[in-house]
């Protein structure tokens, strides 16, 4: 039986993208570059300027938590794979190979890996970035296998980083680890092809979770597709926000009149929401309580909703305190079951709804209008910058937008 790294490498080198695959790659490129450009004024851009290109672009692309997600693996695929491929001079095919490896490896790691506290974007991202960069550098299947193994020592990331600068920085570390591994493999560095097989169970994975058709050349490059975020916060908050918006579309609710908020949710669906009483914008992106408050106050929570000042609004903090959460012990993913929201106002009126799929999920993909709105939200000039852009042009745009820190030489 071939080693898992060999199977992944053989699949990646043989990949012939379908038109649907290529449409996914184009969407992912625009989405990733757009949310990166939206972070040009963020302090993360200053931190990331100290890092190499792949790391720099991944960190700024993830800091707003507006990038896409692969739900079966609970991993932010494009924010790792796009920067690594762009930095190596690759294009759509290299991205799809990296994204496909990341998706398959994430499935092999499984939900238990995520609930154990690992940040799957980083653990799956490092070897996937090695594949994308490696293909762009001309590696064959054997070379990709070495690159995957060389990336494993740096394949790490933890969920306790959520709500801090570390979350986006460790995503940058993963992209750079893969890019570095690819360059080392291209230079001839050796590695044990069985390293991935040995590593997988150490972090709770099991290759048997991959189905028999995992490497079917006729299948999609990224099984399960990608979820597009409509709101710039953790994906686990997209559905609660969507549920509140359903209620607001039916009838106006005065936030100052709310006296009780009840949320019923499968436990797995809110696993990464670790900040019950957020005080910063970053913490607010990982708070179920603030998701409801922001939706009530802002209707369409955007970037400003996740500033420190807006999270600390007096009315927002009051609403946060009103949220009661009832968790059902079920599920193995962020979209298990349904989320129910029930809001009671001072006059005794109770309004409630349930939501199974948030907008932007693979089963309810973002419409062209929704995606166009997202691009425009990332900057008034962003839609024009991305109109007709290719991978080479995207790399040039990222280099111009996020230059490396200038190293001052001693006189």
C-alpha positions in Angstrom: 0.0 0.0 0.0 1.5 3.4 -1.0 2.2 5.9 1.7 -0.5 8.6 2.1 1.9 11.4 1.0 2.6 9.4 -2.2 -1.1 9.1 -2.9 -1.6 12.8 -2.4 1.4 13.6 -4.6 0.3 11.3 -7.3 -3.2 12.8 -7.3 -1.8 16.3 -7.4 0.6 15.8 -10.3 -2.1 14.0 -12.3 -4.8 16.6 -11.7 -6.6 17.9 -14.8 -9.0 20.6 -13.6 -12.5 20.6 -14.9 -14.3 23.9 -15.9 -16.1 23.8 -12.5 -12.7 23.4 -10.7 -11.3 26.4 -12.6 -14.4 28.5 -11.7 -13.8 27.6 -8.0 -10.1 28.6 -8.4 -11.0 32.0 -9.9 -13.6 32.7 -7.2 -11.1 31.7 -4.5 -8.4 34.0 -6.0 -10.7 37.0 -6.0 -12.1 36.3 -2.6 -8.7 35.8 -1.0 -7.1 38.9 -2.6 -10.1 41.0 -1.8 -10.1 40.2 1.9 -6.4 40.7 2.0 -6.7 44.2 0.5 -9.4 45.0 3.0 -6.7 44.5 5.7 -4.2 47.0 4.2 -4.7 49.4 7.1 -4.8 46.7 9.8 -2.0 46.5 12.3 -1.4 42.9 11.1 0.0 44.3 7.9 2.7 46.0 9.9 3.5 42.8 11.8 3.4 40.7 8.6 5.8 43.0 6.9 8.5 41.3 8.9 7.7 37.9 7.3 8.4 36.3 4.0 5.9 36.7 1.2 3.8 33.6 1.6 3.5 34.1 5.4 2.9 37.9 5.0 0.0 37.4 2.5 -1.6 34.6 4.4 -1.5 36.5 7.7 -3.2 39.6 6.3 -5.6 37.5 4.3 -6.8 35.8 7.5 -6.8 38.6 10.1 -10.3 39.9 9.2 -11.7 36.3 9.3 -13.5 37.0 6.0 -11.8 34.2 4.0 -13.4 31.1 2.7 -13.8 27.8 4.5 -13.8 24.1 3.6 -16.5 22.7 5.9 -15.7 19.0 5.8 -12.2 19.7 7.1 -13.0 22.9 9.1 -10.0 24.5 7.4 -9.6 27.9 5.7 -8.1 26.5 2.5 -7.6 29.4 0.2 -5.9 31.8 2.6 -3.0 29.3 2.9 -3.0 27.9 -0.6 -3.4 31.1 -2.6 -0.4 32.9 -1.0 1.9 29.9 -1.2 1.1 29.4 -4.9 1.3 33.1 -5.7 4.7 33.4 -4.0 6.0 30.5 -6.0 4.7 31.8 -9.3 1.9 29.3 -9.8 -1.6 29.5 -11.0 -5.0 27.9 -10.9 -3.9 24.3 -11.4 -1.3 24.5 -8.6 -3.9 26.1 -6.3 -6.4 23.4 -7.0 -3.8 20.7 -6.3 -2.9 22.3 -3.0 -6.5 22.9 -2.1 -7.4 19.4 -2.9 -4.6 18.0 -0.8 -5.6 20.2 2.1 -9.2 19.1 1.8 -8.4 15.4 1.7 -5.8 15.7 4.5 -8.4 17.6 6.6 -11.0 14.8 6.1 -8.4 12.3 7.2 -7.7 14.3 10.3 -11.4 14.4 11.1 -13.6 16.4 13.5 -11.8 14.9 16.5 -8.6 16.6 15.5 -10.5 19.9 15.5 -12.3 19.4 18.8 -9.0 18.4 20.4 -7.9 22.0 20.0 -5.9 22.0 16.8 -6.3 24.7 14.2 -6.8 22.6 11.2 -6.1 25.4 8.8 -2.5 25.3 10.0 -2.0 21.5 10.4 -3.4 20.8 7.0 -2.1 24.0 5.5 1.6 23.4 5.8 1.8 20.2 3.7 -0.8 21.5 1.3 1.2 24.7 0.7 4.2 22.5 0.0 2.3 20.8 -2.8 1.1 24.0 -4.4 4.5 25.7 -4.2 6.2 22.5 -5.2 4.2 22.1 -8.4 4.9 25.7 -9.2 8.6 25.0 -8.8 8.5 22.0 -11.1 8.6 19.1 -8.6 7.4 15.7 -9.7 5.4 13.3 -7.5 8.5 12.1 -5.7 9.6 15.6 -5.0 6.1 16.6 -3.7 6.2 13.6 -1.4 9.5 14.9 0.1 8.1 18.4 0.3 5.0 17.2 2.3 7.3 15.3 4.7 9.6 18.4 5.0 6.6 20.5 5.9 5.3 18.3 8.7 7.7 19.5 11.5 6.1 22.9 11.2 2.4 21.7 10.8 0.9 23.1 14.0 -1.6 25.7 15.2 -4.0 25.9 18.2 -7.5 27.2 18.7 -6.5 29.0 21.9 -5.1 31.5 19.5 -8.6 32.5 18.4 -9.4 36.1 19.3 -5.7 37.1 19.3 -3.1 38.2 16.8 -1.6 34.6 16.9 -4.5 33.1 14.9 -3.7 34.9 11.7 0.1 34.8 12.3 0.0 31.0 12.7 -1.8 30.7 9.4 1.1 32.7 7.9 3.5 30.3 9.5 1.7 27.4 7.8 1.9 29.0 4.4 5.6 29.8 4.8 6.4 26.3 6.1 5.0 24.8 3.0 6.7 27.2 0.7 10.0 26.6 2.5 9.6 22.9 2.3 8.9 23.0 -1.4 12.1 25.0 -2.0 14.1 22.6 0.2 12.7 19.7 -1.8 13.6 21.4 -5.0 17.1 21.9 -3.8 17.3 18.1 -3.2 16.6 17.8 0.6 15.6 14.3 1.5 12.8 13.1 3.8 11.1 9.9 4.8 8.0 9.3 2.6 6.2 7.5 5.6 6.4 10.6 7.8 2.8 11.6 7.1 1.6 8.1 8.0 3.4 8.3 11.3 2.3 11.9 12.0 -1.4 11.4 11.3 -2.4 9.3 14.3 -0.2 11.5 16.6 -2.7 14.3 16.0 -5.8 12.2 16.0 -6.2 11.4 12.3 -7.1 8.2 10.5 -6.5 7.7 6.8 -9.5 5.3 6.6 -11.8 8.3 7.0 -10.9 9.0 3.4 -13.5 7.2 1.1 -12.6 4.8 -1.6 -13.1 7.5 -4.2 -10.9 10.2 -2.5 -8.4 10.1 -5.4 -10.9 9.5 -8.2 -9.5 11.7 -11.1 -13.1 12.3 -12.3 -14.1 13.8 -9.0 -14.0 17.5 -7.9 -10.6 18.9 -7.0 -12.0 20.2 -3.7 -14.7 17.7 -2.5 -17.4 19.5 -0.7 -16.6 22.9 -2.3 -15.9 26.1 -0.3 -18.1 28.3 1.8 -17.9 32.0 1.1 -18.3 34.2 4.2 -20.8 37.0 4.0 -19.8 38.5 7.4 -16.2 39.1 8.6 -16.2 36.8 11.6 -15.8 33.1 12.5 -17.9 30.8 10.3 -19.6 29.4 13.3 -21.3 32.9 13.7 -22.6 33.1 10.1 -25.7 31.0 10.9 -26.7 32.8 14.1 -26.3 36.1 12.4 -28.3 34.8 9.5 -31.1 33.7 11.8 -31.4 37.1 13.4 -31.4 38.7 10.0 -34.4 36.5 9.1 -36.3 37.9 12.1 -35.3 41.5 11.2 -36.5 41.0 7.7 -39.9 40.0 9.0 -40.3 42.9 11.5 -38.1 45.6 13.0 -36.9 44.8 16.5 -35.8 47.7 18.8 -32.6 46.4 20.5 -33.2 48.6 23.5 -36.5 46.8 24.0 -35.0 43.3 24.0 -35.2 41.6 27.4 -34.3 38.0 26.6 -32.4 36.2 23.8 -32.5 32.4 23.6 -30.2 30.5 21.2 -30.6 26.7 20.7 -27.7 25.1 18.8 -25.9 21.8 18.4 -22.8 21.9 20.5 -20.4 21.2 17.6 -21.8 24.2 15.6 -20.3 26.7 18.1 -17.2 24.8 19.2 -14.7 27.6 18.1 -16.8 30.4 19.8 -14.7 30.7 23.0 -15.3 34.3 24.0 -18.6 34.6 25.9 -17.9 38.2 27.1 -15.8 39.8 24.4 -14.0 43.1 25.0 -12.0 43.4 21.8 -12.8 43.2 18.1 -10.8 40.1 17.7 -12.6 38.4 20.6 -16.0 39.5 19.1 -15.3 37.5 16.0 -15.4 34.4 18.2 -18.4 35.1 20.3 -21.9 33.6 19.8 -23.3 36.2 22.2 -21.8 39.1 20.2 -22.9 37.5 16.9 -26.6 38.0 18.0 -25.9 41.5 19.5 -24.1 42.7 16.3 -26.9 41.4 14.1 -29.5 43.2 16.1 -27.6 46.4 16.2 -26.0 46.5 12.8 -28.3 44.3 10.7 -25.4 43.4 8.4 -22.4 43.2 10.6 -19.3 44.5 8.8 -15.8 45.5 9.5 -16.8 48.3 11.8 -18.9 45.9 13.9 -15.7 44.1 14.9 -13.7 47.1 16.2 -12.9 47.3 19.9 -15.1 50.4 20.1 -18.2 48.7 18.6 -17.8 45.5 20.7 -17.7 47.6 23.8 -20.8 49.6 23.0 -23.0 49.8 26.1 -26.0 48.4 24.3 -24.0 45.6 22.7 -22.6 44.6 26.1 -26.2 44.6 27.5 -27.4 42.4 24.7 -24.4 40.0 25.2 -25.5 39.6 28.8 -29.0 38.7 27.8 -28.0 35.8 25.5 -28.9 32.3 26.9 -27.5 29.4 25.0 -28.9 25.9 25.1 -26.5 23.4 23.5 -27.6 19.9 22.3 -24.8 17.3 22.6 -24.8 16.4 18.9 -22.9 16.9 15.7 -19.5 16.8 14.1 -19.3 20.0 12.2 -20.1 23.7 12.1 -23.4 23.2 10.2 -24.8 20.3 12.1 -28.5 20.5 12.6 -30.1 23.9 12.9 -29.7 27.1 14.9 -32.8 28.5 16.6 -33.0 32.1 17.9 -35.9 33.4 20.0 -36.0 37.1 21.0 -38.4 38.5 23.7 -39.1 42.2 23.9 -40.4 44.3 26.9 -44.0 44.1 25.7 -43.9 40.3 26.0 -43.7 39.7 22.3 -41.6 36.6 21.4 -40.2 36.2 17.9 -38.3 33.1 16.8 -36.9 31.3 13.8 -34.6 28.4 12.9 -31.9 28.3 10.2 -30.1 25.4 8.8 -27.9 27.0 6.1 -26.4 30.4 6.2 -25.9 32.4 3.0 -22.6 31.5 1.3 -22.6 27.9 2.3 -21.8 25.4 -0.5 -25.5 24.3 -0.6 -26.6 28.0 -0.6 -23.8 29.7 -2.5 -23.3 33.4 -2.5 -25.2 35.0 -5.4 -23.3 37.2 -7.8 -24.8 40.2 -6.1 -23.8 39.0 -2.7 -20.2 38.4 -3.9 -20.1 41.7 -5.6 -21.2 43.4 -2.4 -18.5 41.6 -0.5 -15.8 42.7 -2.9 -17.0 46.3 -2.7 -17.0 46.1 1.1 -13.3 45.3 0.9 -12.6 48.6 -0.6 -14.3 50.9 -3.2 -11.5 50.2 -5.7 -11.3 46.5 -5.1 -13.9 45.3 -7.7 -12.0 47.2 -10.4 -8.6 45.9 -9.3 -9.9 42.3 -9.4 -11.8 42.6 -12.7 -10.2 40.1 -15.1 -7.2 39.6 -12.8 -5.1 36.5 -13.4 -2.7 34.8 -11.0 0.4 36.6 -12.2 -1.5 39.9 -11.8 -2.7 38.9 -8.4 0.9 38.3 -7.2 2.0 41.7 -8.5 -0.9 43.3 -6.7 -0.1 41.6 -3.5 3.5 42.6 -3.7 2.6 46.2 -4.3 0.0 46.3 -1.6 2.0 44.5 1.1 5.7 45.3 0.8 8.3 43.8 3.1 9.7 45.8 5.9 12.7 47.9 4.9 15.8 46.7 6.7 17.9 49.7 7.6 21.6 49.1 7.1 24.1 50.3 9.6 26.0 53.3 8.5 
